[in-house]
């Protein structure tokens, strides 16, 4: 579950309620997003307040008991790789080994400029961060709480290649089911003789009273029957984890989280109801 950690309706109490709701409904993983400076290009999509992910997850670790905690996705170039490894190791220890780190190079050029990070080096810095995280979990007692799974976010071939080389899972974001089906084949082709990373997509969650049709329908969008069918198709494609993203682009949605909680409850009530589907 991707919990909105931004927007006019978000505060520590709302974040706590999100976490307890998601955990209480039986979901396995709670994830949050990452921005450091709410520059104009960020604010157009994700307005302030924007709660920093490591700080937020530390808070949520203390108000939950078992649910996994993660980032979808951490913008790797915003922090020195050694700082990221230290914060990740500490949070993993404090939460009892519940952390999942999803990373990506980022997109907000104005935010990069505000932080003094070269935008054209974001891919290289992301690689350096993943290398540091892998080395740290292999070589230090800081990870005695358990190894942190590393997910690589992004929809491009470069993201798939990065996941094959340095990640444990590929984490594509918010797309159609036909696109995801084709992309899984592309991932296997890019991997070649190398191990294929796990498949952990993030899809939208938007339950509607009537079916959503047409080629642009995103996975996770439509009636509960359509959403359940999408989840089954993703399972057949090899996804062991699917992250549901309830944010549909309007920051005012954060003022009424109960609407999204009801959608989550509907999915939870129907998640064991597998439709009859053909192998994709």
N, C-alpha and C positions, 0 to 999 in steps of 0.2 A: 504494500500500500504506500503510495506517495502522498505524504501529508503536506499541505501548503504551509510553509513556514514564512509567509509573506502576506502582505495585503492589509487593507484597513480593518478587517475583522479579527486579525491575529494578534494574540498577546500570550503571555506565559500560561494563563489559565486555559485558554482555548487549545493551545498545544498539548497541555496535560490531558484535556478532555478527548482530543483526537487520539492520543496514544492509548488511553485507557479504553476508549471505544473500540479501536482496532484490535487491541489485544483481547478484549472481552469477547469479540465476535469470532475469535479463533484464528485470526490471520497470523502468518509466520514472520513477517518482516515489515518494518516501518522505515521508510526512507524520506529524506528531505533534500532540498535543492541547495545550490550554492551561488551566492553573489556576495561581494565584500563592499563594493561602492555602488550605491544606487544612482548611477549616472543616467542621463536622459534616455539612452538606448535601452537600459535595463528597466527603468521606471515605466516605460510604455507597456511592458508586459507584466512586470513583477514589481509593483510599487512598494514603497516603504510602509510599515517597517519590514525589514528583511532580516530574519534571525540567522546568524552565522551557524553553519551546520555542526561543527564540532562542539560549540557551546550548547546548541540546542539539543543535540543527541546526548550530551552529558546530563542535561536537565531531565530528559525523557528516560534515560537509563535509571534514574533515581525514583521515578514514579511508575515504572513497569517492572515486571518480574521475569518474563521469559521471552518476550518477542525480540527478534533480531532487529538491529539498528543499522542504518546505512545511508549512503549518499547516492543520489541519482540526479545529477552527478556532481562530484567535486571538480571544480575547475583547477586542474593540477598546476598551471603556471602561476596562480595567484599566491602560492606559498613556496618557500624554499623546500626542495625535496626532503632535506633532513628535518625541517620543522614538521612537515606532513607525517613523516615516519614516527616522530616522537609523539605527536598528538594522537595518531592512530593507535600506537602501541599502548599509550596510557588509557585511552578510552576503551580499548578492548579489555584491558585489565579491570578497569573500574566497572565495566558492564558484565563481567564474567564470561568473556569470550563471545559476545553477541554481535560483533561489528562486521559489516560488509562495506567495502570501499569501492564505489563506482567512480571512475574518473573519465574526463574528456578534456580536450584542449581549450574549449570555450569559443565564444563568438562575439562578445560585446567589445568592440574596438575602443570605445570611449572609456570603458572600465579598465581595460589594459593600460591605456594612456594614463589614467589617474593613478594607477598602481606603479607606473614606471616599468612595466613589463613589455618587452618587444613582442608585438602581435605576430610578427612573421616568424618568431621562434617558438610559438606555442606548441607545435607538434613535437619538437625536439625536447622541450622542457617536460612535456607529458611523458615521453619515453624515459627521461631521466628519473622522474618521480616513480614510475612503475618499477624501474630497475632498483631504486633505493628501497622501495617497499618490499620487493621480493628478497633482496639481500638481507634486509633487517629481519624479516620473519624466519629466514633460514639460519641466521647466524647469531642471534642474540636472545638472551633470556627474557627480554621485554615482551616476547610473544608466548610466554609460557601459559597464558590464558587460552591459547589456541591460535592456529594460523588464521589470518584475515583473508577471506576470499577477495580477489581483485577482479572487478568487472570493468570492461572497457566500453564506454558509451559512444554513440554516434552511428550514423546510418551509411557512411561512406565505405568504399573499399579500403581506404587508409585505416579507418577504425577497425574493420575486420582484420586487416593485417596486423594491427597493433595488438588486438586480442589474441591472435594466433601466436605472436612472438612473446608477449609479455603478460597476458591476462589469464584468468581462470574461466572467464565467461565473456561472451559478447552480449552487449546490452543495447539493442536498437530501441529507438524511441518513437512511439505514436505513429503508426502507419497502418496501411490496409493489410488485410489478411493475404491477398494475392502477392503483395510486395514482400511480406514476411516469408511466405512460402518460397518465393524465388530467391530471397536473400539467404535463406538457410542453404540452398544449393550452392550459392555463390561462396558462402563461407567454407563449405567443404572443398570447393575447387581451389580457393586461395590457400587453404591449409595444405593441400597436396599430400605429401607423405608425413607431414607433421601432425601431432595430435590436434583434433578439432576441439576448440573450447566449448564449454557449455553454452546453452542458448537461454538467455534470461531477458525476454523483451519487456518493455514498459508500454502498456496500451492505455487508451482512454477508458474511462468509466462514465458512460452517459446512458442511463436507462430511460427509454421513451415509451409512451403508451402504445404507439403504432410502430410497425417495422420501419427501419431505415433501409432504403434500397439505393441502387446505383453503384457504379464502380468506385466512387470516392468514399464509400462508407468505411470508416476506420474500425479496426478490431476493437471490440469492447463498446461499440455504439449501437443502440437499438433496443429492442425488447429484451426482457430477461432471457427469453429463449434464444435470441441471437447471441447474447453475451455468453451464455453457457455453451452454445455451440462453438463460439470462437475459442473459448478456453479449452474445449476438447480438441479442436483442430491444432492448437498450439502444443497441447500435450503430445499429440501424435507426431508433431514435427520435432519433438525431443525436448521441449521446454519443461524443466523441472520447477522453475520459478517463473511466475508472471506477475509483474508489478502493475497494479491498477492505479491510474492517475485520474482523480475526479475533477481536476481543475480544467475548465473549458474556455479559459481565456478572459473572463470578465472578473476583475479584482473584487467587485462587489459580491461575488459568490462567497467570499470569505466571511461576509457578515452573517451568513445563515448556514453554518456547517451542518445543521441537522438534516438538511435536504440530502447532502452527500452521505451522511451516516445512514439514512434510510436506504439509499442505493447499496451501500456496503452490506447492510443487514439482508437485503434481498439476495445479493450474490451469495452471502454466507448460507442462507437458507436453501439455496438451490445448487450449491457447488458439487454435491455428490450425485446430482441428476444428470447423468451423461446421455446426451442425445445419440441417436443412431447416426453414425457418420462413417464415411468411407476414408480409408487411409489416404492422406494427401500425397 
